[in-house]
Amino acid sequence: MVLQEKITNIVIAGAGGQGNLFASKVLAQAAMNKGLQVKIAETYGVAMRGGSVHSQVRFGEGEFGPLIPTNGADAILGLEPLEALRLAVDYVYPDTMIVTNTRAIAPVQGKASALPYPSLETIAKHFQEIHAKDFFMLDANALAQDLNDPQSSNMIMVGALIGSAAIPLSLDEISTAVGVQSPAMVLQKNIVALRKGFDFIQSRQQKERSTETC
């Protein structure tokens, strides 16, 4: 599939209460700061904390609609692993990068019907089977606890996405956007969280490159 030239497509998958909307605003702000056209679309499942929530962020030049076409995501940012997998099935194509948190939040629908939550090993296997370009899984909640800031896992995940080089935005550009979107009282915490996620993925990639050359 050939994507429209110069349009970057990002799907953010999560559950209510994980900061999905703020993550999409930060990415959109960074793109707008570069003078690009930006579109955001949001979809809510069960309208409560823990229900499925996903956002679509598109940016580039020219005119385009708000919705990412099927099999058209350059990146899938998973704030929750099963939600990331659920959307990856529809939006992955061979150049898609998947970056997801490993901390599970059983969806409201699953709780109601007593459906078993798949293991992380099973989710990782499915990521391999859908033939994305690559995928990274990290426990953003544990990294947030390391920072004594449990609410920062969404910014850790955004930093990890930037560290993966899946989209044409730099850490400095994202940090500037956070400065616009964050309340002053949490600005520095969000900046630190971005760097934490960015450094984690950069370190992971470096280790993988070292292993490949051995």
ZICOR-V37007 format. One record per pair of residues at least 6 apart in sequence whose ideal C-beta (glycine too) atoms are under 8 Angstrom apart, sorted by the first residue. I is the first residue (numbers start at 1). J is the second residue. If there is no record, write none. Layout:
BEGIN
I_J + I_J
END
This chain:
BEGIN
1_71 + 1_72 + 1_93 + 3_9 + 3_72 + 3_74 + 3_93 + 4_60 + 4_64 + 6_60 + 6_61 + 6_62 + 7_58 + 7_59 + 7_60 + 7_61 + 7_62 + 7_64 + 8_31 + 8_58 + 8_59 + 8_60 + 8_74 + 8_75 + 8_167 + 8_168 + 9_56 + 9_57 + 9_58 + 9_68 + 9_72 + 9_73 + 9_74 + 9_75 + 9_91 + 10_27 + 10_56 + 10_57 + 10_58 + 10_73 + 10_74 + 10_75 + 10_76 + 10_77 + 10_161 + 10_167 + 11_54 + 11_55 + 11_56 + 11_68 + 11_73 + 11_75 + 11_76 + 11_77 + 11_87 + 11_91 + 12_20 + 12_23 + 12_24 + 12_27 + 12_54 + 12_55 + 12_56 + 12_57 + 12_76 + 12_77 + 12_79 + 13_20 + 13_54 + 13_76 + 13_77 + 13_78 + 13_79 + 13_80 + 13_83 + 13_84 + 13_86 + 13_87 + 13_88 + 13_100 + 14_20 + 14_53 + 14_54 + 14_78 + 14_79 + 14_80 + 14_83 + 14_154 + 15_49 + 15_50 + 15_51 + 15_52 + 15_53 + 15_79 + 15_80 + 15_83 + 15_105 + 15_107 + 16_44 + 16_46 + 16_47 + 16_48 + 16_49 + 16_50 + 16_51 + 16_52 + 16_53 + 17_49 + 17_50 + 18_53 + 18_79 + 18_80 + 18_105 + 18_153 + 18_154 + 19_79 + 19_151 + 19_153 + 19_154 + 19_155 + 20_42 + 20_53 + 20_54 + 20_55 + 20_79 + 20_154 + 21_42 + 21_53 + 21_55 + 22_154 + 22_181 + 23_55 + 23_77 + 23_79 + 23_154 + 23_155 + 23_157 + 23_158 + 24_40 + 24_42 + 24_55 + 24_57 + 25_40 + 25_181 + 26_155 + 26_158 + 26_174 + 26_177 + 26_178 + 26_181 + 27_57 + 27_59 + 27_158 + 27_167 + 27_169 + 27_174 + 27_177 + 28_38 + 28_40 + 28_57 + 28_59 + 29_177 + 29_180 + 29_181 + 30_169 + 30_173 + 30_174 + 30_176 + 30_177 + 31_38 + 31_57 + 31_59 + 31_169 + 32_38 + 32_59 + 33_173 + 33_176 + 33_177 + 33_180 + 34_169 + 34_173 + 36_59 + 36_60 + 36_61 + 37_59 + 37_60 + 37_61 + 37_62 + 37_63 + 37_64 + 38_57 + 38_58 + 38_59 + 39_56 + 39_57 + 39_58 + 39_59 + 39_64 + 39_65 + 39_66 + 40_55 + 40_56 + 40_57 + 40_58 + 40_66 + 41_55 + 41_56 + 41_66 + 41_67 + 41_68 + 42_53 + 42_54 + 42_55 + 42_56 + 43_53 + 43_54 + 43_55 + 43_56 + 44_51 + 44_52 + 44_53 + 45_51 + 45_52 + 45_53 + 45_107 + 45_108 + 45_109 + 46_52 + 46_107 + 46_108 + 46_109 + 48_108 + 50_105 + 50_106 + 50_107 + 50_108 + 50_111 + 51_107 + 51_108 + 52_83 + 52_86 + 52_107 + 52_108 + 52_109 + 53_83 + 54_83 + 54_87 + 56_66 + 56_67 + 56_68 + 58_64 + 58_65 + 58_66 + 58_68 + 68_91 + 70_90 + 70_91 + 71_90 + 71_91 + 71_92 + 71_93 + 72_91 + 72_93 + 73_88 + 73_91 + 73_92 + 73_93 + 73_96 + 74_95 + 74_96 + 74_97 + 74_166 + 74_167 + 75_96 + 75_97 + 75_98 + 75_99 + 75_161 + 75_164 + 75_166 + 75_167 + 76_84 + 76_87 + 76_88 + 76_91 + 76_92 + 76_96 + 76_97 + 76_98 + 76_99 + 76_100 + 76_132 + 77_84 + 77_99 + 77_100 + 77_157 + 77_158 + 77_161 + 78_84 + 78_85 + 78_98 + 78_99 + 78_100 + 78_101 + 78_157 + 79_100 + 79_101 + 79_140 + 79_153 + 79_154 + 79_157 + 80_100 + 80_101 + 80_103 + 80_104 + 80_105 + 81_100 + 81_101 + 81_102 + 81_103 + 81_104 + 81_120 + 81_123 + 81_137 + 82_104 + 82_107 + 82_117 + 82_118 + 82_123 + 83_107 + 84_98 + 84_100 + 84_101 + 84_123 + 85_123 + 85_126 + 85_127 + 88_96 + 88_98 + 88_127 + 88_130 + 88_132 + 89_130 + 92_98 + 92_130 + 92_131 + 92_132 + 94_131 + 94_132 + 94_133 + 95_133 + 96_132 + 96_133 + 97_132 + 97_133 + 97_134 + 97_135 + 97_136 + 97_161 + 97_164 + 97_166 + 98_127 + 98_132 + 98_134 + 98_135 + 98_136 + 99_135 + 99_136 + 99_138 + 99_157 + 99_160 + 99_161 + 99_164 + 99_166 + 99_201 + 100_135 + 100_136 + 100_137 + 100_138 + 100_157 + 101_137 + 101_138 + 101_139 + 101_140 + 101_141 + 101_153 + 101_157 + 102_120 + 102_137 + 102_138 + 102_139 + 102_140 + 103_139 + 103_140 + 103_141 + 103_142 + 103_153 + 104_117 + 104_120 + 106_117 + 109_115 + 110_117 + 120_137 + 124_135 + 124_137 + 127_135 + 128_135 + 134_164 + 136_160 + 136_164 + 136_201 + 136_204 + 138_156 + 138_157 + 138_160 + 138_197 + 138_200 + 138_201 + 138_204 + 140_153 + 140_154 + 140_156 + 140_157 + 140_160 + 140_197 + 141_150 + 141_153 + 143_153 + 143_156 + 143_196 + 143_197 + 143_200 + 144_150 + 144_151 + 144_152 + 144_153 + 144_156 + 144_193 + 146_196 + 147_189 + 147_192 + 147_193 + 147_196 + 149_189 + 149_192 + 149_193 + 151_186 + 152_189 + 152_190 + 152_192 + 152_193 + 153_193 + 155_178 + 155_190 + 155_193 + 155_194 + 155_197 + 156_193 + 156_194 + 156_196 + 156_197 + 156_200 + 157_197 + 158_174 + 158_194 + 158_197 + 159_171 + 159_174 + 159_193 + 159_194 + 159_195 + 159_196 + 159_197 + 159_198 + 159_199 + 159_200 + 159_201 + 160_197 + 160_198 + 160_200 + 160_201 + 161_167 + 161_197 + 162_169 + 162_170 + 162_171 + 162_174 + 162_194 + 162_197 + 162_198 + 163_171 + 163_197 + 163_198 + 163_199 + 163_200 + 163_201 + 163_202 + 163_205 + 164_201 + 164_205 + 171_194 + 171_195 + 171_198 + 174_194 + 175_191 + 175_194 + 178_187 + 178_190 + 178_191 + 178_194 + 179_187 + 179_191 + 182_190
END
